[in-house]
Amino acid sequence: MKFVLMVYQGSTPLPGSESWKALSEAEQKKIYEDYAELNKAEGMSPGLPLGLPDAARTVQVRDGKVHVKNGTYLAEAAGGYSVYEATSMDDAIALAARIPAARLGGAVEIRPAEKYW
């Protein structure tokens, strides 16, 4: 079964940010290593990195008119996603718990991938 893992950065330190600069070089290196290891996990297909929320545009159509809002649709913007093929939700949860954002102020949402209706 395939699962989509959506990473929400929350207050996770991002490279280039002041909170990232406050981390030691060893902590920064560990975060990069953790992501690299996750990307090598059997069944893991990392998605493209998403741009920063400030660059996002949200499009809605109401009464035939296109409305564009600067920013993300949800207040908590997704920072990335992966597709993980596993035998169970428990396996997906175990992998998601290893994603650095989950322990550094963010969260990981897991959804089973479904066939189109």
C-alpha positions in Angstrom: 0.0 0.0 0.0 1.2 3.5 -0.8 1.1 6.3 1.7 1.6 10.1 1.1 3.7 11.7 3.8 3.2 15.5 3.9 5.8 17.3 6.0 4.7 20.4 7.8 7.7 22.4 8.9 5.9 24.4 11.7 8.7 26.0 13.7 11.3 23.5 12.4 14.6 25.4 11.7 15.1 25.8 8.0 18.5 26.3 6.3 19.3 30.0 6.1 16.9 31.0 9.0 18.0 32.5 12.3 16.8 29.3 14.1 19.0 27.2 11.7 22.0 29.4 12.4 21.4 28.9 16.1 22.0 25.1 15.7 25.5 23.8 16.0 27.2 22.5 12.9 26.8 19.0 14.3 23.1 19.4 14.7 22.7 20.8 11.2 24.8 17.9 9.8 22.6 15.4 11.7 19.4 16.8 10.2 20.8 16.5 6.7 22.0 13.0 7.4 18.6 12.0 8.7 16.8 13.2 5.6 19.4 11.5 3.4 18.9 8.2 5.2 15.1 8.5 4.9 15.4 9.0 1.2 17.3 5.7 0.9 14.7 3.7 2.9 13.1 0.9 0.9 9.8 1.9 -0.5 10.5 5.7 -0.1 10.1 8.0 -3.1 10.9 11.6 -2.1 8.9 14.3 -3.7 10.3 17.6 -5.0 11.1 20.2 -2.3 8.4 22.8 -2.1 9.2 26.5 -2.2 8.6 28.7 0.8 5.1 29.6 1.8 5.6 33.3 0.8 6.0 32.2 -2.8 2.7 30.2 -2.8 -0.5 31.3 -4.5 -3.9 29.9 -3.6 -6.4 29.8 -6.5 -10.2 29.5 -6.0 -13.0 29.9 -8.4 -16.3 31.4 -7.0 -19.2 32.3 -9.1 -17.1 31.8 -12.2 -14.5 34.3 -11.0 -10.9 33.4 -10.4 -9.6 34.5 -7.0 -5.9 34.4 -6.2 -4.6 34.8 -2.7 -0.9 35.3 -1.8 0.3 32.5 0.4 -0.9 29.0 1.3 -4.4 27.7 1.6 -3.9 26.5 5.2 -2.1 28.5 7.8 0.3 25.5 8.4 2.1 25.2 5.1 3.4 21.9 3.8 7.2 22.0 3.3 7.5 18.7 1.3 6.1 15.3 0.6 7.1 11.8 -0.1 5.4 8.6 -1.2 6.2 5.6 0.9 5.2 2.0 -0.1 4.7 0.0 3.1 2.7 -3.0 4.3 0.7 -1.0 7.0 -0.1 2.4 8.4 2.0 1.4 11.4 5.1 1.1 9.2 4.3 4.5 7.7 4.0 6.0 11.2 7.4 4.5 12.2 9.0 6.0 9.2 7.3 9.4 9.6 8.6 9.5 13.2 12.1 9.5 11.8 11.5 12.7 9.7 13.4 15.5 11.5 10.6 18.0 11.1 8.4 15.7 13.3 10.8 16.2 16.3 11.9 19.8 15.6 8.6 21.7 15.8 6.7 20.4 12.7 4.5 17.4 11.9 4.0 14.7 9.3 0.6 13.9 8.0 0.1 10.4 6.5 -2.7 9.6 4.1 -3.2 6.3 2.3 -2.9 6.8 -1.5 -6.3 5.9 -3.1 -7.4 5.1 -6.6 -9.4 7.8 -8.3 -13.1 7.4 -7.6 
